[in-house]
Amino acid sequence: MKKLLLTILFIVSLALASSAQGQWEIGIHYSTWGTSYFGINTEDRLPDAFDSYNGPLNFDPHGRNYGIGIRYIPGGKHGSFSLGFSYDRNYFNADISGSYSEGGNTFTGTGDIKLVPHSFNLDFRWEIIPTSRIHPYIGFGFGAGPLNGTATLTTVTRNDTTGATTTQTETLTLREAIKNIEEKNDIDLSFIGAFPIVYANVGLRGEIVDGLYALGEIAFYDGFIGRAGISYRF
């Protein structure tokens, strides 16, 4: 994580040294995301609590995040390229449902997984026709987050024959969750110190009043992100 922050500071320093007419921009954003839009195979991501399920399983991951960022535009007000750095607080959720049979009885189960990590991101953006008050942009970015969040799994199992229900809740740190994956799959993941993020995005931004901008964008990574934000350039 220290190497990532030093790299970011180095790149920002180069950008500052390259142009005296550059401008800064600060902003906040809100995002929602999901992977089910693209039909990604999530069978390997199911938790141990559902290992016994031999029937169909539905897995619907989704989430949201809030973030604050700072951006440098070397070319000033009408510059095309910009470099941004942001901090995001992430709230990942996944809803699971399925059924299985045991001892002549049918059981229906539902689960709810919650992850709450945070991340630091660096992104590169190119604005198309930046002299226009409303214009599109494209970009890409990457980032990482320390494994110090929490993972909470709640399962509710119902015996369809007797109507009896059982509720279980388990909360783990992300590092404990990785340890469980190691034990389950007999692999070594001790080299993982952070979770990576890589994405590409396309969006539209417009100037509301002098220096104040609103934007909307979609981004693609291991899923789909819809984001809206507001920023001020100075």
Buried (B, 14 or more C-beta within 10 A) or exposed (E): EEEBEEEBEEBBEEBBEEBEEBBEBEBBBEBBBBBBEEEEEBEEBBBEBBEEBEEEBEBEBBBBBBBEBBBBBBBEBEBBBBBBBBBBBBBBBBBBBBBBEEEEEEBBBBBBBBBBBBBBBBBBBBBEEBEEEEBBBBBBBBBBBBBEBBBBBBBBBBBEEEEEEEEEEBEBEBBEBBBBBBEEEEEEEEEBEBBEBEBEBEBBBEBEEEEEBBBEBBBBBEBBBBBBBBBBBE
